[in-house]
Amino acid sequence: MQAKEMIQTIYHALDDKKAKNIVIMDIRNVTMIADYFVIATGDNYNQVQAMANNVEEEMAKHDCHFHHMEGYQSADWILMDYNDVIVHIFDKEGRIFYDLDRIWRDAKIIAIEDMDHLDDF
């Protein structure tokens, strides 16, 4: 599965569970740890876990499985590592506290509606 398809699948899985403030970051020119971050926020513990579950289920339908996951039990910040794409799912307080949007401000932000027009995925 190519990164573009992964991101679209992840985005829609998060959106299906009513994720808020979904941000797609192109971090290729910023770091070597991954190519993209997808960051989203849930309202509460149950929603954050449901978002992670849905991402896992939808990606598995494409035979794509995370390499590593952290934070599922506490559900204040769940990290799902799909190698080229890392998913960060936060509760409201965690999103504000860790502020990945600010830390990775040098990354290019990609709108989901612009993804079909990008050739460099």
N, C-alpha and C positions, 0 to 999 in steps of 0.2 A: 504494500500500500504506500503510495507516494504521500509526501507531507501535505500537499494541498487537499487530498482526499481525507487524510487523517484529521486535519483541522476542521474541515467541513462536517465530518461525522461527529467530532467532539463538540463543536459549536452547537449543532442541532440537538445532540443528546443533552447538553446543558440547558438549552433553550426549552426543550420539552419539559423540563422539571422547573421551569420558571426562574432560572438563574438571573441574577441582576448584574449589570455592568460587566458584560463579557468583553474582554479585551484580548485581541490577538497581537502578539509582538513578534516581529522579525528580529531575532537577536544574533543573526549570523555574523554581522560585522562588529558585534560587541563582545562576544565570548565564544568559546569552543565547546561549552558544556551541552549545547543543543542548538537547533536552528530556530525553533519557535517556542514561545510560551503562550498558553491560553489560560487566562486568569478570569475567575468568576466568583460571585458572591451569593451565598444563600442566607435566608433569614434566620435559620435555626439549625440545631444539631441534626434533626431528622431530614430536613431538606438538603443539607450539605452531604449527608451520607447517601441520600436518594440520587443526588446529582452524580456522585462518584459511581454508584451502582449502575446508573444508566449509561454513563460513559463506558464503563467496563463491558456492559452487555452489548452496546451498539458496536464497539470496536471488535469484540469477539465475533460478531456476525461476519466481519471481514477477515477473520482469522488473524487479528492483530491483538496482541496481548501486552499488557504493560510489563516492563522489565523490573520495575520496583514501585511499591506504594508505601507511603508513610502517612501517619496521622489519622487513619480511619477511625480508630476508637475514640479519640478526643474530639474529632470533627470540627476543630477550630481552624485547621489548615490541613487539607489533604493534598498530598503531592502524588501525582501519577506520572511515572517516567516511561514514555513510549520512545525512548532514544532520541529521535530527531525533534519530537514534540513533548514538552513537559506541561502537564496540566496542574494548575494551582487552584484549588477550590477552598474558599475562605468563608467563615462566618463574618458578620459585619465588623465585629471588633478586631478580628484577626487581620482583615483586609486593611483596616486603618492602621493598626499597630505595625505590621510588617511593611506596608507601603511599597510593594514591589513596583508599582507604577512609577514611583519617584526614583527608586533605586536603579531601575532599568530605563530611565528616561531617554537614554541615547538610542534605544531601540526604535525601529520604525513600527508605527501602529498601522495595522491592516484592517480595513472594514470588511466584513463578511461579504457584502455586496460587490466589492472590488476584486475578490479572489478569482472570479472567472476571467478577468482581464489580465491577470498576472502570468507571465511566462516562466518566471524564474523559480517556480516551486519544484 
